[in-house]
């Protein structure tokens, strides 16, 4: 069953390529149900595994959790339950202030919040804009 998913996230990345962020997701089935949209909060933790500064392209891998928190780019695992692993391909532009990415792999794991293999056929694309403090 296809879903429309909207996500608002705040992420922090450090100079070593580690990131931690909290997102609020709203998901609704495209058709076939009268259930209202569901809302969930997730913590996403990732590390850049490769990056080519000439092209601005890279790959990151990470995990998604219910619970936990972020202290900057550092994941604080207290109270966290892992629900998925993911990989992302990304392109950096605008002097590093804009990142376009697409989730190239997303695998749910067994937990109280997810069932291994339950999420398939994903197409997640994201645009991130750096905000200065």
Rosetta constraint file for C-alpha pairs under 8 A:
AtomPair CA 1 CA 29 HARMONIC 6.97 0.50
AtomPair CA 1 CA 30 HARMONIC 7.64 0.50
AtomPair CA 1 CA 31 HARMONIC 7.76 0.50
AtomPair CA 1 CA 32 HARMONIC 7.96 0.50
AtomPair CA 2 CA 29 HARMONIC 6.00 0.50
AtomPair CA 2 CA 30 HARMONIC 5.70 0.50
AtomPair CA 2 CA 31 HARMONIC 7.61 0.50
AtomPair CA 3 CA 27 HARMONIC 6.30 0.50
AtomPair CA 3 CA 28 HARMONIC 5.41 0.50
AtomPair CA 3 CA 29 HARMONIC 4.31 0.50
AtomPair CA 3 CA 30 HARMONIC 5.23 0.50
AtomPair CA 4 CA 27 HARMONIC 5.62 0.50
AtomPair CA 4 CA 28 HARMONIC 5.50 0.50
AtomPair CA 4 CA 29 HARMONIC 6.38 0.50
AtomPair CA 4 CA 30 HARMONIC 6.29 0.50
AtomPair CA 5 CA 25 HARMONIC 6.69 0.50
AtomPair CA 5 CA 26 HARMONIC 5.61 0.50
AtomPair CA 5 CA 27 HARMONIC 4.34 0.50
AtomPair CA 5 CA 28 HARMONIC 6.68 0.50
AtomPair CA 6 CA 25 HARMONIC 5.68 0.50
AtomPair CA 6 CA 26 HARMONIC 5.26 0.50
AtomPair CA 6 CA 27 HARMONIC 6.52 0.50
AtomPair CA 7 CA 23 HARMONIC 6.38 0.50
AtomPair CA 7 CA 24 HARMONIC 5.64 0.50
AtomPair CA 7 CA 25 HARMONIC 4.42 0.50
AtomPair CA 7 CA 26 HARMONIC 6.44 0.50
AtomPair CA 8 CA 23 HARMONIC 5.53 0.50
AtomPair CA 8 CA 24 HARMONIC 5.45 0.50
AtomPair CA 8 CA 25 HARMONIC 6.65 0.50
AtomPair CA 9 CA 21 HARMONIC 6.66 0.50
AtomPair CA 9 CA 22 HARMONIC 5.68 0.50
AtomPair CA 9 CA 23 HARMONIC 4.05 0.50
AtomPair CA 9 CA 24 HARMONIC 6.40 0.50
AtomPair CA 10 CA 21 HARMONIC 5.35 0.50
AtomPair CA 10 CA 22 HARMONIC 5.74 0.50
AtomPair CA 10 CA 23 HARMONIC 6.52 0.50
AtomPair CA 11 CA 19 HARMONIC 6.58 0.50
AtomPair CA 11 CA 20 HARMONIC 5.54 0.50
AtomPair CA 11 CA 21 HARMONIC 3.84 0.50
AtomPair CA 11 CA 22 HARMONIC 6.62 0.50
AtomPair CA 11 CA 73 HARMONIC 7.64 0.50
AtomPair CA 12 CA 19 HARMONIC 5.40 0.50
AtomPair CA 12 CA 20 HARMONIC 5.59 0.50
AtomPair CA 12 CA 21 HARMONIC 6.16 0.50
AtomPair CA 12 CA 72 HARMONIC 5.59 0.50
AtomPair CA 12 CA 73 HARMONIC 4.98 0.50
AtomPair CA 13 CA 17 HARMONIC 6.23 0.50
AtomPair CA 13 CA 18 HARMONIC 5.53 0.50
AtomPair CA 13 CA 19 HARMONIC 4.18 0.50
AtomPair CA 13 CA 20 HARMONIC 6.76 0.50
AtomPair CA 13 CA 72 HARMONIC 7.47 0.50
AtomPair CA 13 CA 73 HARMONIC 5.21 0.50
AtomPair CA 14 CA 18 HARMONIC 5.56 0.50
AtomPair CA 14 CA 19 HARMONIC 6.46 0.50
AtomPair CA 14 CA 72 HARMONIC 7.96 0.50
AtomPair CA 14 CA 73 HARMONIC 5.85 0.50
AtomPair CA 17 CA 47 HARMONIC 5.53 0.50
AtomPair CA 17 CA 48 HARMONIC 5.05 0.50
AtomPair CA 18 CA 45 HARMONIC 7.67 0.50
AtomPair CA 18 CA 46 HARMONIC 5.83 0.50
AtomPair CA 18 CA 47 HARMONIC 4.41 0.50
AtomPair CA 18 CA 48 HARMONIC 6.51 0.50
AtomPair CA 18 CA 73 HARMONIC 6.04 0.50
AtomPair CA 18 CA 74 HARMONIC 7.62 0.50
AtomPair CA 19 CA 45 HARMONIC 5.71 0.50
AtomPair CA 19 CA 46 HARMONIC 5.23 0.50
AtomPair CA 19 CA 47 HARMONIC 6.27 0.50
AtomPair CA 19 CA 72 HARMONIC 7.97 0.50
AtomPair CA 19 CA 73 HARMONIC 4.56 0.50
AtomPair CA 19 CA 74 HARMONIC 7.02 0.50
AtomPair CA 20 CA 43 HARMONIC 7.18 0.50
AtomPair CA 20 CA 44 HARMONIC 5.74 0.50
AtomPair CA 20 CA 45 HARMONIC 4.53 0.50
AtomPair CA 20 CA 46 HARMONIC 6.56 0.50
AtomPair CA 20 CA 70 HARMONIC 5.81 0.50
AtomPair CA 20 CA 71 HARMONIC 7.99 0.50
AtomPair CA 20 CA 72 HARMONIC 6.93 0.50
AtomPair CA 20 CA 73 HARMONIC 4.66 0.50
AtomPair CA 20 CA 74 HARMONIC 6.11 0.50
AtomPair CA 20 CA 75 HARMONIC 5.99 0.50
AtomPair CA 21 CA 43 HARMONIC 5.66 0.50
AtomPair CA 21 CA 44 HARMONIC 5.30 0.50
AtomPair CA 21 CA 45 HARMONIC 6.61 0.50
AtomPair CA 21 CA 69 HARMONIC 7.97 0.50
AtomPair CA 21 CA 70 HARMONIC 6.47 0.50
AtomPair CA 21 CA 73 HARMONIC 7.60 0.50
AtomPair CA 22 CA 41 HARMONIC 7.10 0.50
AtomPair CA 22 CA 42 HARMONIC 5.72 0.50
AtomPair CA 22 CA 43 HARMONIC 4.45 0.50
AtomPair CA 22 CA 44 HARMONIC 6.24 0.50
AtomPair CA 22 CA 69 HARMONIC 7.40 0.50
AtomPair CA 22 CA 70 HARMONIC 7.59 0.50
AtomPair CA 23 CA 41 HARMONIC 5.63 0.50
AtomPair CA 23 CA 42 HARMONIC 5.31 0.50
AtomPair CA 23 CA 43 HARMONIC 6.34 0.50
AtomPair CA 23 CA 44 HARMONIC 7.59 0.50
AtomPair CA 24 CA 39 HARMONIC 7.05 0.50
AtomPair CA 24 CA 40 HARMONIC 5.78 0.50
AtomPair CA 24 CA 41 HARMONIC 4.51 0.50
AtomPair CA 24 CA 42 HARMONIC 6.54 0.50
AtomPair CA 25 CA 39 HARMONIC 5.55 0.50
AtomPair CA 25 CA 40 HARMONIC 5.22 0.50
AtomPair CA 25 CA 41 HARMONIC 6.18 0.50
AtomPair CA 25 CA 42 HARMONIC 7.77 0.50
AtomPair CA 26 CA 37 HARMONIC 6.35 0.50
AtomPair CA 26 CA 38 HARMONIC 5.61 0.50
AtomPair CA 26 CA 39 HARMONIC 4.53 0.50
AtomPair CA 26 CA 40 HARMONIC 6.64 0.50
AtomPair CA 27 CA 37 HARMONIC 5.36 0.50
AtomPair CA 27 CA 38 HARMONIC 5.33 0.50
AtomPair CA 27 CA 39 HARMONIC 6.54 0.50
AtomPair CA 28 CA 36 HARMONIC 6.75 0.50
AtomPair CA 28 CA 37 HARMONIC 4.29 0.50
AtomPair CA 28 CA 38 HARMONIC 6.40 0.50
AtomPair CA 29 CA 33 HARMONIC 6.85 0.50
AtomPair CA 29 CA 37 HARMONIC 7.39 0.50
AtomPair CA 41 CA 66 HARMONIC 6.90 0.50
AtomPair CA 41 CA 67 HARMONIC 7.97 0.50
AtomPair CA 42 CA 64 HARMONIC 6.61 0.50
AtomPair CA 42 CA 65 HARMONIC 5.67 0.50
AtomPair CA 42 CA 66 HARMONIC 5.12 0.50
AtomPair CA 42 CA 67 HARMONIC 6.79 0.50
AtomPair CA 43 CA 64 HARMONIC 5.69 0.50
AtomPair CA 43 CA 65 HARMONIC 5.05 0.50
AtomPair CA 43 CA 66 HARMONIC 6.25 0.50
AtomPair CA 43 CA 67 HARMONIC 6.59 0.50
AtomPair CA 43 CA 68 HARMONIC 6.69 0.50
AtomPair CA 43 CA 69 HARMONIC 6.66 0.50
AtomPair CA 43 CA 70 HARMONIC 7.91 0.50
AtomPair CA 44 CA 62 HARMONIC 7.21 0.50
AtomPair CA 44 CA 63 HARMONIC 5.98 0.50
AtomPair CA 44 CA 64 HARMONIC 4.53 0.50
AtomPair CA 44 CA 65 HARMONIC 6.39 0.50
AtomPair CA 45 CA 62 HARMONIC 5.38 0.50
AtomPair CA 45 CA 63 HARMONIC 5.45 0.50
AtomPair CA 45 CA 64 HARMONIC 6.35 0.50
AtomPair CA 45 CA 75 HARMONIC 6.69 0.50
AtomPair CA 46 CA 60 HARMONIC 6.35 0.50
AtomPair CA 46 CA 61 HARMONIC 5.39 0.50
AtomPair CA 46 CA 62 HARMONIC 3.91 0.50
AtomPair CA 46 CA 63 HARMONIC 6.50 0.50
AtomPair CA 47 CA 60 HARMONIC 5.39 0.50
AtomPair CA 47 CA 61 HARMONIC 5.69 0.50
AtomPair CA 47 CA 62 HARMONIC 6.23 0.50
AtomPair CA 48 CA 58 HARMONIC 7.23 0.50
AtomPair CA 48 CA 59 HARMONIC 5.90 0.50
AtomPair CA 48 CA 60 HARMONIC 4.04 0.50
AtomPair CA 48 CA 61 HARMONIC 6.55 0.50
AtomPair CA 49 CA 58 HARMONIC 7.58 0.50
AtomPair CA 49 CA 59 HARMONIC 5.70 0.50
AtomPair CA 49 CA 60 HARMONIC 5.15 0.50
AtomPair CA 49 CA 61 HARMONIC 6.73 0.50
AtomPair CA 50 CA 58 HARMONIC 5.29 0.50
AtomPair CA 50 CA 59 HARMONIC 5.30 0.50
AtomPair CA 50 CA 60 HARMONIC 7.00 0.50
AtomPair CA 51 CA 56 HARMONIC 7.03 0.50
AtomPair CA 51 CA 57 HARMONIC 5.78 0.50
AtomPair CA 51 CA 58 HARMONIC 4.06 0.50
AtomPair CA 51 CA 59 HARMONIC 6.56 0.50
AtomPair CA 52 CA 56 HARMONIC 5.64 0.50
AtomPair CA 52 CA 57 HARMONIC 5.53 0.50
AtomPair CA 52 CA 58 HARMONIC 6.21 0.50
AtomPair CA 53 CA 57 HARMONIC 7.06 0.50
AtomPair CA 55 CA 91 HARMONIC 7.92 0.50
AtomPair CA 56 CA 91 HARMONIC 5.41 0.50
AtomPair CA 56 CA 92 HARMONIC 4.96 0.50
AtomPair CA 56 CA 93 HARMONIC 6.94 0.50
AtomPair CA 57 CA 89 HARMONIC 7.47 0.50
AtomPair CA 57 CA 90 HARMONIC 5.64 0.50
AtomPair CA 57 CA 91 HARMONIC 4.41 0.50
AtomPair CA 57 CA 92 HARMONIC 6.40 0.50
AtomPair CA 58 CA 89 HARMONIC 5.81 0.50
AtomPair CA 58 CA 90 HARMONIC 5.32 0.50
AtomPair CA 58 CA 91 HARMONIC 6.47 0.50
AtomPair CA 59 CA 87 HARMONIC 7.12 0.50
AtomPair CA 59 CA 88 HARMONIC 5.61 0.50
AtomPair CA 59 CA 89 HARMONIC 4.51 0.50
AtomPair CA 59 CA 90 HARMONIC 6.16 0.50
AtomPair CA 60 CA 87 HARMONIC 5.69 0.50
AtomPair CA 60 CA 88 HARMONIC 5.20 0.50
AtomPair CA 60 CA 89 HARMONIC 6.54 0.50
AtomPair CA 60 CA 90 HARMONIC 7.93 0.50
AtomPair CA 61 CA 85 HARMONIC 7.63 0.50
AtomPair CA 61 CA 86 HARMONIC 5.69 0.50
AtomPair CA 61 CA 87 HARMONIC 4.27 0.50
AtomPair CA 61 CA 88 HARMONIC 6.24 0.50
AtomPair CA 62 CA 85 HARMONIC 5.77 0.50
AtomPair CA 62 CA 86 HARMONIC 5.40 0.50
AtomPair CA 62 CA 87 HARMONIC 6.43 0.50
AtomPair CA 63 CA 82 HARMONIC 7.04 0.50
AtomPair CA 63 CA 83 HARMONIC 7.64 0.50
AtomPair CA 63 CA 84 HARMONIC 5.61 0.50
AtomPair CA 63 CA 85 HARMONIC 4.28 0.50
AtomPair CA 63 CA 86 HARMONIC 5.96 0.50
AtomPair CA 64 CA 82 HARMONIC 5.95 0.50
AtomPair CA 64 CA 83 HARMONIC 5.73 0.50
AtomPair CA 64 CA 84 HARMONIC 5.06 0.50
AtomPair CA 64 CA 85 HARMONIC 6.17 0.50
AtomPair CA 64 CA 86 HARMONIC 7.69 0.50
AtomPair CA 65 CA 80 HARMONIC 5.98 0.50
AtomPair CA 65 CA 81 HARMONIC 5.31 0.50
AtomPair CA 65 CA 82 HARMONIC 4.34 0.50
AtomPair CA 65 CA 83 HARMONIC 5.33 0.50
AtomPair CA 65 CA 84 HARMONIC 7.06 0.50
AtomPair CA 66 CA 80 HARMONIC 5.66 0.50
AtomPair CA 66 CA 81 HARMONIC 5.29 0.50
AtomPair CA 66 CA 82 HARMONIC 6.52 0.50
AtomPair CA 66 CA 83 HARMONIC 6.83 0.50
AtomPair CA 66 CA 113 HARMONIC 7.75 0.50
AtomPair CA 67 CA 77 HARMONIC 7.85 0.50
AtomPair CA 67 CA 78 HARMONIC 7.84 0.50
AtomPair CA 67 CA 79 HARMONIC 5.66 0.50
AtomPair CA 67 CA 80 HARMONIC 4.28 0.50
AtomPair CA 67 CA 81 HARMONIC 6.40 0.50
AtomPair CA 68 CA 75 HARMONIC 7.24 0.50
AtomPair CA 68 CA 76 HARMONIC 5.63 0.50
AtomPair CA 68 CA 77 HARMONIC 4.78 0.50
AtomPair CA 68 CA 78 HARMONIC 5.44 0.50
AtomPair CA 68 CA 79 HARMONIC 5.35 0.50
AtomPair CA 68 CA 80 HARMONIC 4.30 0.50
AtomPair CA 68 CA 81 HARMONIC 7.73 0.50
AtomPair CA 69 CA 75 HARMONIC 6.06 0.50
AtomPair CA 69 CA 76 HARMONIC 5.11 0.50
AtomPair CA 69 CA 77 HARMONIC 6.76 0.50
AtomPair CA 69 CA 78 HARMONIC 7.76 0.50
AtomPair CA 70 CA 74 HARMONIC 5.65 0.50
AtomPair CA 70 CA 75 HARMONIC 4.74 0.50
AtomPair CA 70 CA 76 HARMONIC 5.57 0.50
AtomPair CA 71 CA 75 HARMONIC 6.38 0.50
AtomPair CA 71 CA 76 HARMONIC 6.73 0.50
AtomPair CA 81 CA 111 HARMONIC 7.17 0.50
AtomPair CA 81 CA 112 HARMONIC 8.00 0.50
AtomPair CA 82 CA 109 HARMONIC 7.37 0.50
AtomPair CA 82 CA 111 HARMONIC 7.05 0.50
AtomPair CA 83 CA 108 HARMONIC 5.74 0.50
AtomPair CA 83 CA 109 HARMONIC 5.30 0.50
AtomPair CA 83 CA 110 HARMONIC 6.91 0.50
AtomPair CA 83 CA 111 HARMONIC 6.17 0.50
AtomPair CA 83 CA 113 HARMONIC 6.57 0.50
AtomPair CA 83 CA 114 HARMONIC 5.81 0.50
AtomPair CA 84 CA 106 HARMONIC 6.79 0.50
AtomPair CA 84 CA 107 HARMONIC 5.36 0.50
AtomPair CA 84 CA 108 HARMONIC 4.18 0.50
AtomPair CA 84 CA 109 HARMONIC 5.22 0.50
AtomPair CA 85 CA 105 HARMONIC 7.94 0.50
AtomPair CA 85 CA 106 HARMONIC 5.83 0.50
AtomPair CA 85 CA 107 HARMONIC 5.33 0.50
AtomPair CA 85 CA 108 HARMONIC 6.60 0.50
AtomPair CA 85 CA 109 HARMONIC 7.52 0.50
AtomPair CA 86 CA 103 HARMONIC 7.14 0.50
AtomPair CA 86 CA 104 HARMONIC 7.57 0.50
AtomPair CA 86 CA 105 HARMONIC 5.17 0.50
AtomPair CA 86 CA 106 HARMONIC 4.36 0.50
AtomPair CA 86 CA 107 HARMONIC 6.34 0.50
AtomPair CA 87 CA 103 HARMONIC 5.93 0.50
AtomPair CA 87 CA 104 HARMONIC 5.62 0.50
AtomPair CA 87 CA 105 HARMONIC 4.99 0.50
AtomPair CA 87 CA 106 HARMONIC 6.70 0.50
AtomPair CA 88 CA 101 HARMONIC 6.48 0.50
AtomPair CA 88 CA 102 HARMONIC 5.65 0.50
AtomPair CA 88 CA 103 HARMONIC 4.36 0.50
AtomPair CA 88 CA 104 HARMONIC 5.39 0.50
AtomPair CA 88 CA 105 HARMONIC 7.00 0.50
AtomPair CA 89 CA 101 HARMONIC 5.56 0.50
AtomPair CA 89 CA 102 HARMONIC 5.56 0.50
AtomPair CA 89 CA 103 HARMONIC 6.48 0.50
AtomPair CA 89 CA 104 HARMONIC 6.60 0.50
AtomPair CA 90 CA 99 HARMONIC 6.56 0.50
AtomPair CA 90 CA 100 HARMONIC 5.56 0.50
AtomPair CA 90 CA 101 HARMONIC 4.08 0.50
AtomPair CA 90 CA 102 HARMONIC 6.50 0.50
AtomPair CA 91 CA 99 HARMONIC 5.65 0.50
AtomPair CA 91 CA 100 HARMONIC 5.34 0.50
AtomPair CA 91 CA 101 HARMONIC 6.38 0.50
AtomPair CA 92 CA 96 HARMONIC 5.63 0.50
AtomPair CA 92 CA 97 HARMONIC 7.51 0.50
AtomPair CA 92 CA 98 HARMONIC 5.85 0.50
AtomPair CA 92 CA 99 HARMONIC 4.58 0.50
AtomPair CA 92 CA 100 HARMONIC 6.61 0.50
AtomPair CA 93 CA 97 HARMONIC 6.53 0.50
AtomPair CA 93 CA 98 HARMONIC 5.27 0.50
AtomPair CA 93 CA 99 HARMONIC 6.36 0.50
AtomPair CA 94 CA 98 HARMONIC 5.72 0.50
AtomPair CA 97 CA 129 HARMONIC 5.79 0.50
AtomPair CA 97 CA 130 HARMONIC 4.92 0.50
AtomPair CA 98 CA 127 HARMONIC 7.18 0.50
AtomPair CA 98 CA 128 HARMONIC 5.66 0.50
AtomPair CA 98 CA 129 HARMONIC 4.78 0.50
AtomPair CA 98 CA 130 HARMONIC 6.40 0.50
AtomPair CA 99 CA 127 HARMONIC 5.78 0.50
AtomPair CA 99 CA 128 HARMONIC 5.06 0.50
AtomPair CA 99 CA 129 HARMONIC 6.70 0.50
AtomPair CA 100 CA 125 HARMONIC 7.56 0.50
AtomPair CA 100 CA 126 HARMONIC 5.85 0.50
AtomPair CA 100 CA 127 HARMONIC 4.66 0.50
AtomPair CA 100 CA 128 HARMONIC 6.49 0.50
AtomPair CA 101 CA 125 HARMONIC 5.67 0.50
AtomPair CA 101 CA 126 HARMONIC 5.14 0.50
AtomPair CA 101 CA 127 HARMONIC 6.42 0.50
AtomPair CA 102 CA 123 HARMONIC 7.43 0.50
AtomPair CA 102 CA 124 HARMONIC 5.65 0.50
AtomPair CA 102 CA 125 HARMONIC 4.23 0.50
AtomPair CA 102 CA 126 HARMONIC 6.16 0.50
AtomPair CA 103 CA 122 HARMONIC 7.88 0.50
AtomPair CA 103 CA 123 HARMONIC 6.72 0.50
AtomPair CA 103 CA 124 HARMONIC 5.21 0.50
AtomPair CA 103 CA 125 HARMONIC 6.27 0.50
AtomPair CA 104 CA 123 HARMONIC 7.70 0.50
AtomPair CA 104 CA 124 HARMONIC 7.97 0.50
AtomPair CA 105 CA 122 HARMONIC 7.80 0.50
AtomPair CA 106 CA 119 HARMONIC 7.52 0.50
AtomPair CA 106 CA 120 HARMONIC 7.82 0.50
AtomPair CA 106 CA 122 HARMONIC 7.25 0.50
AtomPair CA 107 CA 116 HARMONIC 7.15 0.50
AtomPair CA 107 CA 117 HARMONIC 6.53 0.50
AtomPair CA 107 CA 119 HARMONIC 6.64 0.50
AtomPair CA 107 CA 120 HARMONIC 7.79 0.50
AtomPair CA 108 CA 114 HARMONIC 6.30 0.50
AtomPair CA 108 CA 115 HARMONIC 6.22 0.50
AtomPair CA 108 CA 116 HARMONIC 4.85 0.50
AtomPair CA 108 CA 117 HARMONIC 5.82 0.50
AtomPair CA 108 CA 118 HARMONIC 6.43 0.50
AtomPair CA 108 CA 119 HARMONIC 6.14 0.50
AtomPair CA 109 CA 114 HARMONIC 6.28 0.50
AtomPair CA 109 CA 115 HARMONIC 5.81 0.50
AtomPair CA 109 CA 116 HARMONIC 4.20 0.50
AtomPair CA 109 CA 117 HARMONIC 7.20 0.50
AtomPair CA 110 CA 114 HARMONIC 5.57 0.50
AtomPair CA 110 CA 115 HARMONIC 4.59 0.50
AtomPair CA 110 CA 116 HARMONIC 4.79 0.50
AtomPair CA 111 CA 115 HARMONIC 6.44 0.50
AtomPair CA 114 CA 118 HARMONIC 7.48 0.50
